[in-house]
Amino acid sequence: MFCCSQLGNDPKNIEQLALGGIDFTVSSTGSYAPHVETLNLTMLPFLVDTYPQGWKLYDESKWLKKQFDKAPAKGFRFLSTFEAGFRCMTTKDPLRTPEDAKGKKLRTFPNEMMRWTLEAVGFTVQIMPLPEVYLAIQQGTVSGQENPIDTIFSNKFYEVAPYVTLTKHVYSPIPLAISEKTWQKLSPADRTAVTKAAKEAADWSRNEIVATEDKQLKEMAAKGAKVTSPSLEPFRVSVKPVYAKASEKYGKADVDEFLADAEAVRKAPAKPAPAKAAPKKK
């Protein structure tokens, strides 16, 4: 197993996956969009509000299943959905409303839908590899970045961009995919075992993110981060043009179907978040 972009960034890893150069990868759903273009719609802002809603959307959306079913023809197939969390902002200055974003440059990863969303909020977007972000913020090349809480915590972005704003602007799990060339080499028994293991690992990752996120936020706050939960309504209003742009590029039918699936899970009772495991006795 290779961690932390050792084999390249997400687009390169997925390209290698499709070619059979690597066997597995996990990446943000939108990162697979160069191969299955409609998966960019998973990066639409504010699709869901909670983790149980996000899990229900990925587990039950008929539209999303149809998009995932296109992947084998592109050289890979999805096995399960690992959790990564909701994307939030870390900035050098307070971010109370979209007004505070104007004139500020924010780093993100190469994804069209994310760029549309951040520009709609008011930011100027800067694309750069994750390992370069800390120094870029420190030197003032960018004013901040956006990522899930676990990524913010593990990369210590709060040290140089202390305003951690829980915008939750995009739900961003990381589906596990296997190269189709690798899959075709597996026996039926091995395929069953790999699929079962992928599901178990995904369930573990969901539990782990939920169980550790509050602790990470408290630890960042204890080290000087200013964690805030602003009213999200002004941000929701600011990104409304993104839905129209998505409909124009990807087709109104696809956008409407996926938004309907998302609305259904927001309104329906969702399965509760997994209970935190009791500490093991030493």
C-alpha positions in Angstrom: 0.0 0.0 0.0 1.2 3.5 -0.9 0.1 6.5 1.1 0.0 10.3 0.6 0.4 10.6 -3.1 3.5 8.4 -3.3 2.3 7.1 -6.6 1.2 10.4 -7.9 -1.8 12.7 -7.5 -5.4 11.5 -7.8 -5.8 12.0 -11.5 -2.6 10.2 -12.3 -3.5 7.3 -9.9 -6.9 6.9 -11.6 -5.3 7.0 -15.0 -2.9 4.2 -13.9 -5.8 2.3 -12.4 -7.6 2.4 -15.8 -4.4 1.2 -17.6 -3.8 -1.6 -15.0 -0.6 0.0 -13.7 -2.0 -0.1 -10.1 -4.6 -2.4 -8.7 -6.7 -0.2 -6.3 -7.1 3.4 -5.4 -9.4 5.6 -3.3 -10.2 9.1 -4.4 -12.9 11.8 -4.2 -15.8 10.8 -6.5 -15.3 13.8 -8.6 -11.7 12.8 -9.4 -13.1 9.9 -11.5 -15.0 12.4 -13.7 -12.3 12.5 -16.5 -13.4 8.9 -17.2 -17.1 9.0 -16.2 -17.9 12.7 -16.8 -21.3 12.7 -15.0 -19.6 11.8 -11.7 -18.7 15.5 -11.5 -22.3 16.0 -10.4 -21.4 14.4 -7.1 -19.4 17.5 -6.3 -22.5 19.7 -6.5 -22.7 21.9 -3.3 -24.9 21.2 -0.3 -26.4 17.9 -1.6 -26.7 16.5 1.9 -26.5 17.9 5.5 -25.4 14.9 7.6 -23.3 11.7 7.4 -26.3 9.4 7.5 -27.8 11.3 4.6 -24.6 11.0 2.6 -24.3 7.3 3.3 -27.9 6.8 2.2 -27.3 8.8 -1.0 -24.3 6.7 -2.0 -25.8 3.4 -1.0 -29.3 3.9 -2.5 -29.2 6.5 -5.3 -30.4 4.9 -8.5 -28.8 7.7 -10.5 -25.4 7.2 -8.8 -25.6 3.4 -9.4 -26.1 4.0 -13.1 -23.0 6.2 -13.2 -20.9 3.7 -11.2 -22.0 1.0 -13.7 -20.3 2.9 -16.5 -16.9 2.5 -14.9 -15.9 -1.1 -16.0 -16.0 0.1 -19.6 -13.5 2.8 -18.6 -11.0 0.4 -17.1 -12.0 0.2 -13.4 -15.0 -0.6 -11.2 -16.2 0.7 -7.9 -16.3 -1.6 -4.9 -17.4 0.5 -2.0 -17.5 4.0 -0.6 -14.9 5.0 1.9 -15.6 8.0 4.1 -13.5 11.2 4.0 -15.9 13.8 5.3 -17.6 17.1 4.4 -15.3 19.7 2.9 -14.7 22.8 5.0 -12.6 25.9 4.7 -9.5 27.0 6.5 -8.5 30.6 5.9 -6.1 33.2 7.3 -9.0 35.6 8.0 -12.5 35.0 9.3 -15.1 33.6 6.8 -18.5 34.6 8.1 -20.3 35.1 4.8 -19.5 35.0 1.1 -18.6 38.7 1.4 -15.5 37.7 3.3 -14.3 35.5 0.3 -14.1 38.4 -2.1 -10.6 39.2 -3.2 -9.2 36.0 -1.5 -7.4 33.2 -3.3 -8.2 29.7 -2.1 -6.5 26.4 -3.0 -8.4 23.4 -4.2 -7.9 20.3 -6.3 -8.4 20.1 -10.0 -12.2 19.7 -10.4 -14.5 21.8 -12.5 -17.5 21.6 -10.2 -15.5 22.6 -7.2 -14.0 25.6 -9.1 -17.5 26.7 -10.0 -18.7 26.5 -6.4 -15.7 28.3 -4.9 -15.9 31.1 -7.5 -19.6 31.4 -6.9 -18.9 31.9 -3.2 -16.5 34.7 -4.2 -13.0 33.2 -4.1 -10.3 33.2 -6.8 -9.3 29.6 -7.2 -5.7 28.3 -7.2 -5.0 24.6 -8.1 -2.0 23.1 -6.5 -0.8 19.7 -5.2 -1.7 19.0 -1.5 1.9 18.7 -0.3 2.5 22.3 -1.4 -0.5 23.9 0.3 0.9 24.4 3.8 3.9 26.4 2.6 1.8 28.3 0.0 -0.5 29.5 2.8 2.4 30.3 5.0 4.0 32.4 2.3 0.8 34.1 1.3 0.5 32.6 -2.1 -3.1 31.6 -1.2 -5.3 32.8 1.7 -6.4 29.3 2.6 -7.7 25.9 1.3 -10.7 23.6 1.6 -10.7 19.9 2.6 -12.4 17.5 4.9 -11.6 17.9 8.6 -9.4 14.8 8.8 -7.2 16.2 6.0 -7.1 19.6 7.6 -6.1 18.0 10.9 -3.5 15.6 9.5 -1.8 18.3 7.4 -2.0 20.9 10.2 -3.4 23.5 7.9 -5.0 25.2 10.9 -1.5 26.3 12.0 -1.1 28.7 9.0 -4.9 29.3 8.3 -6.4 29.3 11.8 -10.0 30.1 10.9 -11.6 26.6 10.5 -15.1 27.3 9.1 -17.5 24.4 9.0 -19.1 25.2 5.6 -19.7 21.6 4.7 -20.1 22.9 1.2 -19.5 19.5 -0.5 -20.0 16.0 0.8 -16.8 14.2 -0.3 -16.4 10.5 0.3 -13.7 8.5 -1.5 -14.9 5.5 -3.4 -12.6 2.5 -3.5 -12.0 1.3 -7.1 -10.2 -1.7 -8.6 -8.6 -1.9 -12.0 -10.8 -3.8 -14.4 -7.7 -5.7 -15.6 -7.1 -6.8 -12.0 -10.7 -7.7 -11.5 -10.8 -9.9 -14.6 -7.8 -11.9 -13.2 -9.7 -12.8 -10.0 -11.5 -16.1 -9.5 -15.2 -15.9 -8.6 -14.3 -16.7 -5.0 -11.7 -14.0 -4.9 -14.1 -11.5 -6.3 -16.6 -12.3 -3.6 -13.9 -12.0 -0.9 -12.6 -8.7 -2.3 -16.1 -7.2 -2.5 -16.8 -8.3 1.1 -13.6 -6.9 2.4 -14.2 -3.6 0.5 -17.6 -3.2 2.1 -16.3 -4.0 5.6 -13.4 -1.5 5.2 -15.8 1.1 4.0 -18.1 0.6 7.0 -15.0 0.9 9.3 -13.9 4.2 7.6 -17.4 5.7 8.0 -17.4 4.8 11.7 -13.8 6.1 12.1 -14.5 9.5 10.6 -17.6 10.1 12.7 -15.8 8.9 15.8 -12.8 11.1 15.5 -14.0 14.3 13.8 -15.2 16.1 17.0 -11.9 15.1 18.8 -9.9 16.5 15.9 -11.8 19.8 16.0 -11.3 20.1 19.8 -7.6 19.4 19.4 -7.2 22.0 16.7 -9.1 24.6 18.9 -6.8 23.8 21.8 -3.9 24.6 19.6 -5.2 28.0 18.6 -7.6 27.3 15.7 -10.8 29.3 15.6 -13.5 26.8 14.7 -16.8 28.3 13.7 -20.2 27.2 12.3 -21.6 30.1 10.3 -25.1 30.4 9.0 -25.0 28.4 5.7 -27.9 30.1 4.1 -25.9 32.9 2.5 -23.5 30.3 1.1 -26.4 28.2 -0.2 -27.8 31.3 -2.0 -24.4 32.2 -3.4 -23.9 28.8 -5.2 -27.3 28.6 -6.9 -25.8 29.5 -10.3 -23.7 26.3 -10.1 -26.8 24.2 -10.5 -27.7 26.0 -13.7 -24.2 25.7 -15.1 -24.2 22.0 -14.3 -27.6 21.5 -16.1 -26.2 23.4 -19.1 -23.1 21.3 -19.4 -24.2 17.8 -18.1 -27.8 17.8 -19.0 -30.9 19.0 -17.1 -32.2 15.4 -16.8 -29.1 14.0 -15.1 -28.9 17.0 -12.7 -32.6 16.9 -11.9 -32.5 13.1 -11.2 -29.6 13.3 -8.9 -30.9 16.4 -7.1 -34.2 14.5 -6.6 -32.3 11.5 -5.1 -30.5 13.9 -2.8 -33.7 15.7 -1.7 -35.3 12.4 -1.0 -32.6 11.3 1.4 -32.6 14.7 3.1 -36.3 14.3 3.8 -36.3 10.6 4.7 -35.3 9.2 8.0 -31.6 8.2 7.7 -29.9 5.4 9.6 -28.2 6.7 12.7 -24.5 7.3 12.9 -22.6 4.3 14.2 -22.0 4.3 17.9 -18.5 5.0 19.1 -16.7 1.8 20.0 -15.9 1.3 23.6 -12.1 1.6 24.4 -10.4 -1.7 24.5 -9.1 -2.9 27.8 -5.4 -3.1 28.1 
